[in-house]
Amino acid sequence: MTGFRNTLARWRDDYLPQKGWAYGVLVGVGLYLLFSVLVGMYWSVTPAPFDVSEKATAYAAEDGARTTTGSTTTAALVGAMETLLEKRGGYLSNDVFPPGAWLDNVPNWEFGVLIQSRDLARAMREVFSRSQSQSREDPDLSLAEPKFNFNSDSWMLPATESQYREGVELLRSYLRRLENSGDSDAQFYARADNLRYWLSTVSSRLGSLSQRLSASVGQRRLNTDLAGDDSARQSTPAPEEIMVQTPWTEIDDVFFEARGTAWALIHFLKAVELDFADVLAKKNAQVSLQQIIRELEATQQAVWSPVILNGSGLGLLANHSLVMASYISRANSAMIDLRDLLAQG
């Protein structure tokens, strides 16, 4: 034991700076890195869900108004974007210093939420707030959507957060006008065709996520790009069979993007359930929508493993990506059925 202590003492004297400015810098850097690791662990906890109905009521109370058709959907979108900006650590995707620069799970979660928020903002601008294709766009929504489509990792000049906050303020302006009974200029049309438009976009996103999650184990897939149409053509030839596999460095990225996507959709679908209640009741589609929400809520269960495992399909270790793909695929399948149900007379 004495020899070991002597060895450590020699290494300290030979390789570590003696007390002075260099020693102080070394200690300071070490403490900073330790602090960054601890803060990074705290920031890596994803936000809890919020109640969309309570959020809509709170916003209406702030403006001295009452909720109306479209209030809950708009409030859900505002709430999702505010969560991105105000959660633990704030918005992390554009951080350039530790600990934010070291984290990748939460930024990928943020990206999933952001994509769904962008899609809903576009749907609100293009269909929810317009009675027909030739009607005028809402001025607030036409400005808010481009704000949310700003580069997600811009650190400054301008910072991403500033653009998203401007978009949130524009949404709040639309919400105030929407809830003003004396202002008929702002509208939200809860119609079956409008809901199908947005659900079609969501379904496409979920289908892509499901494929990317399933590719965690690698798959040989037949080319079905032109299947079902003997006259279909594509720009350049493609092999009949391709190998699809997510790089191992991106497996956890896709997983947390899917978690963020599902988190946002749970809130948006619950809001739609309230704002489109009459439409869903007429089509007897409430249970179908609730089943989609239930499948997505299963994706938010706690991950007890310290890392995202990538075992083979039926191997010894779990494959978290395949479990997530199962929930996402079932939600997407139920969403396709819901769209068909809404299309029926």
C-alpha positions, 0 to 999 in steps of 0.5 A, spaced: 500 500 500 505 504 501 508 503 494 502 504 491 501 511 495 508 513 493 507 511 485 501 516 485 505 521 489 510 521 483 505 521 478 502 527 481 508 531 482 511 529 475 504 530 471 500 535 475 501 542 475 504 545 482 499 550 486 499 556 482 495 559 476 495 553 472 493 548 478 487 553 479 485 553 471 485 545 472 481 545 478 476 550 475 475 546 468 474 539 472 469 542 476 466 545 470 466 539 467 463 535 473 457 540 474 456 540 466 455 532 467 450 533 473 446 539 469 446 535 463 443 529 467 437 534 470 436 537 463 435 530 460 429 528 463 423 530 458 417 534 460 411 531 463 404 532 459 400 538 460 392 538 460 390 541 453 383 543 456 386 546 462 391 550 457 385 553 453 381 555 459 388 558 462 389 562 455 382 564 455 382 567 462 388 571 461 385 574 455 378 575 459 375 571 454 371 564 453 373 558 449 370 556 443 371 552 437 378 551 435 381 554 442 383 547 444 387 545 438 390 552 438 392 552 445 395 545 444 400 548 439 402 554 443 403 549 449 407 544 445 412 550 443 412 553 449 414 547 452 420 546 447 422 553 450 421 553 457 422 546 459 429 544 463 435 547 460 430 551 455 431 549 448 437 545 447 438 543 439 442 550 438 446 549 444 454 550 442 457 550 450 456 544 455 452 541 457 447 542 452 452 541 446 453 534 449 446 532 449 443 528 443 437 525 446 433 531 448 435 535 442 432 529 438 426 529 442 425 536 441 425 535 433 420 530 434 415 535 437 417 541 432 416 537 426 409 535 429 408 542 431 410 545 424 405 540 420 399 542 425 401 550 424 401 548 416 394 545 417 391 551 421 394 556 416 391 552 410 385 548 412 383 549 419 382 557 418 379 557 411 372 555 409 375 553 402 381 553 397 380 560 394 379 564 401 384 568 404 389 566 409 389 568 416 394 574 417 397 571 424 397 564 421 400 566 415 406 569 419 406 564 424 408 558 420 414 560 417 417 562 424 416 555 426 420 553 420 426 557 421 432 553 422 432 549 428 439 549 430 441 557 429 445 559 435 444 567 434 443 572 429 437 570 429 437 565 435 432 559 433 428 561 440 427 568 438 423 566 432 419 561 435 417 565 440 415 570 435 411 564 432 408 563 439 406 570 440 402 570 433 398 564 435 396 567 441 394 573 437 390 569 433 387 565 439 385 572 442 381 574 435 378 567 435 375 568 442 373 575 440 365 574 439 365 581 436 371 579 431 368 574 425 375 575 421 378 569 425 375 562 424 376 555 425 372 550 421 372 543 424 370 539 418 371 532 417 375 534 410 379 539 414 381 533 419 382 528 414 387 533 411 391 533 417 391 526 419 394 524 412 400 528 414 401 525 420 400 518 418 405 519 413 410 522 418 408 516 423 409 511 417 416 513 416 418 513 423 416 506 423 420 504 418 426 508 421 425 504 427 424 497 424 431 498 420 435 498 427 436 491 426 437 491 418 432 488 413 432 486 406 426 489 403 423 488 396 422 494 392 415 496 392 415 503 389 411 502 383 407 496 386 400 496 384 400 500 377 403 497 371 404 504 368 408 507 373 415 510 372 420 513 376 426 517 374 432 513 375 432 505 376 433 502 383 435 495 385 429 490 386 432 488 393 435 493 398 439 493 405 436 498 410 439 499 416 440 504 421 447 506 423 448 504 430 450 511 432 443 514 430 439 508 433 437 512 440 436 519 435 431 515 432 428 513 438 427 519 442 425 523 435 419 518 435 418 519 443 417 527 441 413 525 435 408 521 440 408 526 445 406 532 441 401 528 437 398 525 444 396 533 446 394 535 439 389 529 438 386 530 445 385 537 443 382 535 436 377 530 440 374 536 443 374 541 438 371 536 432 367 532 437 361 533 433 364 531 427 367 525 430 360 523 434 357 524 427 361 519 424 361 514 430 369 515 430 371 517 438 373 510 440 377 510 434 381 516 436 381 514 443 385 508 441 390 512 437 391 516 443 392 510 447 397 507 443 401 513 443 401 514 450 404 507 451 410 510 447 411 514 453 413 509 458 419 510 462 425 507 459 429 503 465 435 501 461 441 507 461 442 506 454 437 504 448 438 497 447 439 494 440 438 486 440 436 482 434 429 481 433 428 475 437 435 475 441 437 475 448 437 482 449 431 487 448 430 492 442 427 498 444 426 501 437 422 495 435 418 496 441 417 503 439 415 501 432 410 496 434 406 502 438 407 507 432 405 502 427 399 500 430 397 508 431 398 509 424 394 503 422 388 506 426 389 513 424 388 510 416 382 507 419 380 513 422 381 517 415 377 512 411 371 513 417 371 520 416 371 520 408 364 516 409 358 520 408 
